[in-house]
Amino acid sequence: MRPLTPLPVESTPETLPRTQAHARPDSSTDVLVVGAGPTGMACAIEAQKAGFKALIIDKGCLVNSIYHYPINMVFFTTPELLEIGDVPFTTSLAKPTRLEALEYYRRVAEHFHLHIRQYEWVKTITGEDGKFRVTTTDRHDAIHDYSARKIVLATGYYDLANQIGIPGENLDKVFHYYREPHPYFDTDVLIIGGKNSAAEAALDLWRHGARVTLVHRGSQMHQHVKYWVRPDIENRIKAGEISAHFNSRVQEIGADFALLQTPSGPVRLKNDFVFALTGYHPDYDFLRSAGIELSSEQMRPVCDPENLESNVPGIYVAGVIVAGSRTNEIFIENGRFHGKLIASHLSEKLGGGNPNFPLDAT
Ligand SMILES: Cc1cc2nc3c(=O)[nH]c(=O)nc-3n(C[C@H](O)[C@H](O)[C@H](O)COP(=O)(O)OP(=O)(O)OC[C@H]3O[C@@H](n4cnc5c(N)ncnc54)[C@H](O)[C@@H]3O)c2cc1C
């Protein structure tokens, strides 16, 4: 492979604190992928298959978003549609659990000997096509520098929750992520939202002894709620086991109450915890900081749909970020194919890589 010289410490932008810097012998790569989600992994695998040296950097663990999903989550997708790198994914039941998916993606990472730097946060991307510089910080605030010929951004959307913008939203009792039911036994819990996450959290909490109220601005649960979850939540609501307020909004959250605006007027609820499950969005500022332009309405990164190269030559976008704010358009099922599109463009641009990589890589 082309050995690129690690960049000198002084070349890092001055905006970052420079207390420590670590240049590693493997800090130069053909393709640097930001994000070790299913898409980022697929991009690195396909780049490697095309003969390029690929490095993935993630601020969390491997498939960090999936790791942070509700502990007992079951995917709506059948396993074969979550496969990457043509590695078969078989599961004990029709739909994979979160645990099975975590195991699968670990196995895939091992199988392809993916180079992954976990717990390093990509902060800046500078330079130009063929000569990019990437700076990260790790868990100990140490700074690391990398150089890459091409960059793939596959940063997902699960890190930034959509805010509702109401008084009390910042209280400690308000969460934008649901993990597990036990801590909420025998408490009054309000769920905001009407899609899958809200429906599943409401049911899980109710089944584990919480008193659950759901509030949704729509007139009913969203049509995309999983087909096996929808009748369950609707029947619990019909039976009065879970209270629901449709065509309603939360107006204010207080220490021990929540105030709703409903069609029949204001409703004040006794409340201990709130799960505001109103969706997530990509880190637009991070994309802009790399020079990527976003469409004005849906914040879609400007890119060539044929190969996903953005308006910045040499920087590609992949996975759910390609859909901007329309995060329900791209998921693992279809985002996993972005790797092949990008890899074939890389081959066109860079010529063939080393077909034996990484087996003969040193
Ligand atoms: C509860 C839930 C259930 C779902 N179920 C399904 C399903 O059944 N089927 C399906 O196809 N899809 C499903 N999805 C959607 C799917 O999980 C996402 O669309 C998918 O994870 C997107 O993949 P990605 O690789 O683009 O992003 P992600 O998986 O989100 O990966 C992005 C990665 O980038 C990292 N990152 C972000 N910024 C930086 C940075 N600056 N530096 C370093 N690392 C960074 C993050 O830590 C993360 O690991 C579900 C989503 C949710 C929330």
The ligand as an SDF file (V2000), in Angstrom:
LIG
                    3D

 53 58  0  0  0  0  0  0  0  0999 V2000
  -35.1880    1.5370   17.8060 C   0  0  0  0  0  0  0  0  0  0  0  0
  -34.8110    1.4210   16.3430 C   0  0  0  0  0  0  0  0  0  0  0  0
  -35.1040    0.2670   15.6300 C   0  0  0  0  0  0  0  0  0  0  0  0
  -34.7250    0.1410   14.2930 C   0  0  0  0  0  0  0  0  0  0  0  0
  -35.0290   -1.0160   13.6120 N   0  0  0  0  0  0  0  0  0  0  0  0
  -34.6280   -1.1510   12.3230 C   0  0  0  0  0  0  0  0  0  0  0  0
  -34.9140   -2.3380   11.5710 C   0  0  0  0  0  0  0  0  0  0  0  0
  -35.5790   -3.2630   12.0510 O   0  0  0  0  0  0  0  0  0  0  0  0
  -34.4450   -2.4240   10.3050 N   0  0  0  0  0  0  0  0  0  0  0  0
  -33.7080   -1.4300    9.7140 C   0  0  0  0  0  0  0  0  0  0  0  0
  -33.2970   -1.5940    8.5550 O   0  0  0  0  0  0  0  0  0  0  0  0
  -33.4470   -0.2940   10.3820 N   0  0  0  0  0  0  0  0  0  0  0  0
  -33.8930   -0.1230   11.6680 C   0  0  0  0  0  0  0  0  0  0  0  0
  -33.6510    1.0400   12.3440 N   0  0  0  0  0  0  0  0  0  0  0  0
  -32.9240    2.1140   11.6590 C   0  0  0  0  0  0  0  0  0  0  0  0
  -31.4740    1.7800   11.5960 C   0  0  0  0  0  0  0  0  0  0  0  0
  -30.9910    1.2740   12.8120 O   0  0  0  0  0  0  0  0  0  0  0  0
  -30.6520    2.9950   11.1950 C   0  0  0  0  0  0  0  0  0  0  0  0
  -31.2020    3.5220   10.0280 O   0  0  0  0  0  0  0  0  0  0  0  0
  -29.2200    2.5390   10.9450 C   0  0  0  0  0  0  0  0  0  0  0  0
  -28.5880    2.2470   12.1540 O   0  0  0  0  0  0  0  0  0  0  0  0
  -28.4740    3.5750   10.2110 C   0  0  0  0  0  0  0  0  0  0  0  0
  -27.1980    3.0480    9.9980 O   0  0  0  0  0  0  0  0  0  0  0  0
  -25.9670    4.0040    9.8120 P   0  0  0  0  0  0  0  0  0  0  0  0
  -24.7860    3.1100    9.7250 O   0  0  0  0  0  0  0  0  0  0  0  0
  -26.2680    4.9590    8.7330 O   0  0  0  0  0  0  0  0  0  0  0  0
  -25.9420    4.8430   11.1790 O   0  0  0  0  0  0  0  0  0  0  0  0
  -25.6970    4.3650   12.6680 P   0  0  0  0  0  0  0  0  0  0  0  0
  -26.0090    2.9330   12.8480 O   0  0  0  0  0  0  0  0  0  0  0  0
  -26.4090    5.3400   13.5330 O   0  0  0  0  0  0  0  0  0  0  0  0
  -24.1260    4.5290   12.8300 O   0  0  0  0  0  0  0  0  0  0  0  0
  -23.5150    5.7910   12.9010 C   0  0  0  0  0  0  0  0  0  0  0  0
  -22.2780    5.6850   13.7480 C   0  0  0  0  0  0  0  0  0  0  0  0
  -21.5180    6.8870   13.6200 O   0  0  0  0  0  0  0  0  0  0  0  0
  -20.9330    7.1850   14.8740 C   0  0  0  0  0  0  0  0  0  0  0  0
  -20.5880    8.6080   14.8520 N   0  0  0  0  0  0  0  0  0  0  0  0
  -21.4220    9.6660   14.6840 C   0  0  0  0  0  0  0  0  0  0  0  0
  -20.7170   10.8300   14.6640 N   0  0  0  0  0  0  0  0  0  0  0  0
  -19.4070   10.5010   14.8270 C   0  0  0  0  0  0  0  0  0  0  0  0
  -18.1930   11.2620   14.8990 C   0  0  0  0  0  0  0  0  0  0  0  0
  -18.1850   12.5850   14.7590 N   0  0  0  0  0  0  0  0  0  0  0  0
  -17.0350   10.5890   15.1000 N   0  0  0  0  0  0  0  0  0  0  0  0
  -17.0220    9.2380   15.2120 C   0  0  0  0  0  0  0  0  0  0  0  0
  -18.1390    8.4820   15.1490 N   0  0  0  0  0  0  0  0  0  0  0  0
  -19.3150    9.0940   14.9500 C   0  0  0  0  0  0  0  0  0  0  0  0
  -21.9990    6.7840   15.8750 C   0  0  0  0  0  0  0  0  0  0  0  0
  -21.4390    6.5400   17.1560 O   0  0  0  0  0  0  0  0  0  0  0  0
  -22.5580    5.5090   15.2360 C   0  0  0  0  0  0  0  0  0  0  0  0
  -21.9150    4.3280   15.6760 O   0  0  0  0  0  0  0  0  0  0  0  0
  -34.0460    1.1920   13.6640 C   0  0  0  0  0  0  0  0  0  0  0  0
  -33.7600    2.3660   14.3770 C   0  0  0  0  0  0  0  0  0  0  0  0
  -34.1540    2.4890   15.6940 C   0  0  0  0  0  0  0  0  0  0  0  0
  -33.8560    3.7750   16.4290 C   0  0  0  0  0  0  0  0  0  0  0  0
  1  2  1  0
  2  3  1  0
  2 52  2  0
  3  4  2  0
  4  5  1  0
  4 50  1  0
  5  6  2  0
  6  7  1  0
  6 13  1  0
  7  8  2  0
  7  9  1  0
  9 10  1  0
 10 11  2  0
 10 12  1  0
 12 13  2  0
 13 14  1  0
 14 15  1  0
 14 50  1  0
 15 16  1  0
 16 17  1  0
 16 18  1  0
 18 19  1  0
 18 20  1  0
 20 21  1  0
 20 22  1  0
 22 23  1  0
 23 24  1  0
 24 25  2  0
 24 26  1  0
 24 27  1  0
 27 28  1  0
 28 29  2  0
 28 30  1  0
 28 31  1  0
 31 32  1  0
 32 33  1  0
 33 34  1  0
 33 48  1  0
 34 35  1  0
 35 36  1  0
 35 46  1  0
 36 37  1  0
 36 45  1  0
 37 38  2  0
 38 39  1  0
 39 40  1  0
 39 45  2  0
 40 41  1  0
 40 42  2  0
 42 43  1  0
 43 44  2  0
 44 45  1  0
 46 47  1  0
 46 48  1  0
 48 49  1  0
 50 51  2  0
 51 52  1  0
 52 53  1  0
M  END
$$$$
